[in-house]
């Protein structure tokens, strides 16, 4: 009984010439330096991870919307030591592209830029953290590697899009409601040193942060509707202070007691 030997496919001269001319064709195709844009669903306002929560005695209040969010601060990174599940319950892949933030609604797509080397990456925030004072965002190890971050680094975080979380429709009033008197927002700040605690596209988010500051005993918090020419953001500021030393004392208190990263600004 003989065994049939399979015939190998014939390799033509033109095929060999093509492989010799493009030896790295497959490698280049498989190794893209730009990760695919993450699939993003609308935040669920009823989910536990989008409700106020308390960590180590400190309560954090997730934002109603990421619209207009832009902050600068310190980024760190984390791996398997934080567990294998995100706050949303999805599988955490340290080598993937994801991040954690204390108050952005989950999920939120952001662009993170390493201010030391100019590298940027689009990343989905799907976890909570970092819970260390002075840090703005926690990156997965894979995200940090793409940004060239080996420890911590100054970054800029910009939310991409971001519609308000859906809310239940308001009940139809029996009689036309009387609009409450709302004080006009100042368009400019008076002279002095200020702390800026946030900038928002929606005035409701800015007012929510101001009310939170007032509840914490910060009486001189205000919302600026047009702090600079051409601006469309509502900025929340505290002040004025007599000098930068007084402002720095309040800034440290905000970070320690409320988990708010503020920056000293001049009018």
Secondary structure, DSSP 8 states (H G I E B T S, - for coil): ------------HHHHHHHHHTTTHHHHHH--SS----------TTSGGGS-EEETTEEE---S--TT-EEEEEEEEE-GGG-SB-TTS-B--TTSSEEE-SSS-SSEEEEEEETTT--EEEEEEEE----STT--EEEEHHHHHHHT-SS-EEEEEEE--------------SS----------BSS--SSEEEEEEEESSHHHHHHHHHHHHHTT-TTEEEES-SSTT---EEEEEEEESSHHHHHHHHHHIIIII----EEEE-
